[in-house]
Amino acid sequence: MNGSPIVAKVIRGETVESVHRGHVVVLRDNEFASGIGDPSIVTFTRSSIKAFQAVPFIASSAADALGFSEKEIALACASHSGEPFHTELALEMLAKAGLSESELGCGPHPPFHEATADDLIRSGKEPTPVHNNCSGKHAAMLALAKHIGADTATYLDPENPVQMEIAKALSLFSGVAVRDFRMGIDGCSAPNFAMPLESMARAYANLIDPPEEFGEEIVDAARRIVAAMMNHPEYVGGSFRLDTKVMKALPGRIVCKVGAEGVWLAGIPELKVAIALKIEDGNDDRARPAVAVELLRKLGVMTPEAEAVLGEFSPRTLKNRKDTEVGRVEAAIESLEI
């Protein structure tokens, strides 16, 4: 990755103190329209592809058979913040499938939502697997296993029918053959996939505009997933998360999902545009939001109302411990022509 372009700068005073390098792919009508860096760079998708991990759950009729709501479909696609409304819904998902929290294979971690994490500490309680940001995804995977008669104890095994169906769905949307995926294990213990950045963008292009040749069940699943994420963005992330803020600021106009290590995928149906972003050093906090919001400006979708909400991300003000403004993080994608 040496020599990759700078996509964000950290500025103290008026001096560039550090930089973040990265890669951007923009597709329009499922064709390459513009980019920065290397569209063929192979990287892990991480949580950016949760929508595709939910496709078999919808397409198999498991969601309907178990009575899952649109909010629960959104949570199946989420990296949630562990707020009470997230964890309560994840437990409801498990209950609908006749499952328990003990069957979740994602492991526990403290809620991303600081107030909720603080409440746990004050109450003397430890985080449990339902607080894991991926618990909604895992509840859906377990429910799919139950529905199709797969072994729930091994639902995270790559050879389990659940994971095989997920790999097939991701292959269909991305255009990458299953045999060509580079595999790893995600933070939540589920199989994860590495592929070219352009293929990740293509997956989102097909998510927002699924070809009829994918088949009625898959097309319907894609449309329902996009609707669920757009209609319930608070379940996809949380009260302070980038995806939630973007989808709330641009209601019904964009679907997007972060992935760990600086990944962000987005689809804008009205423009038939899909975006894939990778911050090379994996920065999730400074560079990714700054570049993501600037990309939306370049695409002309930002409204005054959206600027009022999202403008704080790009440029992002840096303050010291006395709350004095000392610098900013700003995108550096002037060369990108869309």
C-alpha positions, 0 to 999 in steps of 0.5 A, a space after each residue: 500500500 506504500 505511496 497510496 494517496 492522502 485522503 485526510 489531513 490532521 491540522 494543528 494551527 495551520 500545520 499538517 501534523 499527520 495524514 491518513 491515506 486511503 482508497 475510494 471507489 465510486 460506481 454509477 449505474 454499476 460502472 466505475 465512475 471515479 476513484 482515488 487510489 487503487 480500486 483493486 486493493 483487496 481488504 476485509 469487508 468487516 461489518 460493512 457487508 452485514 446487509 448481505 449476511 442478512 439476505 439468506 435470512 430474508 430470502 429463505 422466508 425465515 424472517 417472515 416465518 418467525 414474525 420478525 419486524 422491520 426493526 429486527 431486520 435493521 438490527 440484523 444489519 447493525 453494528 449497534 451501540 448496545 443501548 437498551 433498545 438495541 439489546 432488548 430487541 436482540 433478545 426479542 429476536 432470539 425469543 421469537 426463534 426459541 433461542 437464548 442469549 447463551 447460544 450467541 457466539 459473538 462474545 461480550 464487550 462493553 456497549 459502545 454507548 458510554 452512558 449505557 456502559 457507565 450504567 452497567 459499571 454502576 450496577 455492578 454488571 458485566 457486559 454479556 454477548 447481547 451487548 456485542 455490536 453484532 448481536 443482532 446479526 448473530 441472532 438472525 444467523 441463529 434464527 436462520 439455522 433454526 429455520 433451515 434445520 442447520 446445527 445452531 451450535 456450529 452456526 459460525 463454522 464456514 461449512 455450516 449451511 448458514 455461512 455457506 448461504 451467506 457466502 453465496 449471497 455475497 458472491 452474487 452481489 459482489 461478483 466475486 466467486 466464493 472460491 476467490 474470497 480471502 477468508 478471515 475471522 471477524 471480531 465477533 467470530 463470524 467468517 469474514 471476507 476480503 475482496 477488491 474495493 471495487 467489488 465491495 462497491 459493486 455489492 452495494 450497487 446491486 443492493 440498491 438496484 438488484 438485477 431481476 436475474 438475481 431471482 424474486 426472493 433475492 431481489 425482495 430481500 435486498 429491497 426489504 433490507 434497504 428499506 429497513 436500514 433507511 427507515 430505522 437508522 437508529 437500530 443500524 448504529 446508535 445515537 452517536 454513530 456515523 451511519 445513523 446520523 447520515 441516514 437520519 440527515 438524508 432520510 430515504 436517500 442513502 443506505 450506508 454501513 461502516 466496517 472496522 479498520 476504516 471501511 465504509 460502503 454506501 448506496 444512493 438510489 436516486 443517483 444509482 451511485 455506490 461508494 466504497 471507502 477504505 482508510 488505509 491505516 484503519 482509522 475509524 474516528 477521524 479520517 473516515 467520517 471526514 472523507 465520507 461526508 465530503 464525498 456526499 458533498 461532492 455528489 451534491 446530496 447534502 442539504 442545509 439540514 444535513 449540513 447542520 447535522 453532519 458538518 461537524 464531521 468534515 472538517 472535524 474540530 480538534 480541541 484540547 483538554 481545556 476545550 480550546 479549538 486547536 485544529 481540525 481533521 479535513 478531507 483531502 479528496 479535491 482530485 476526485 471528480 464525480 
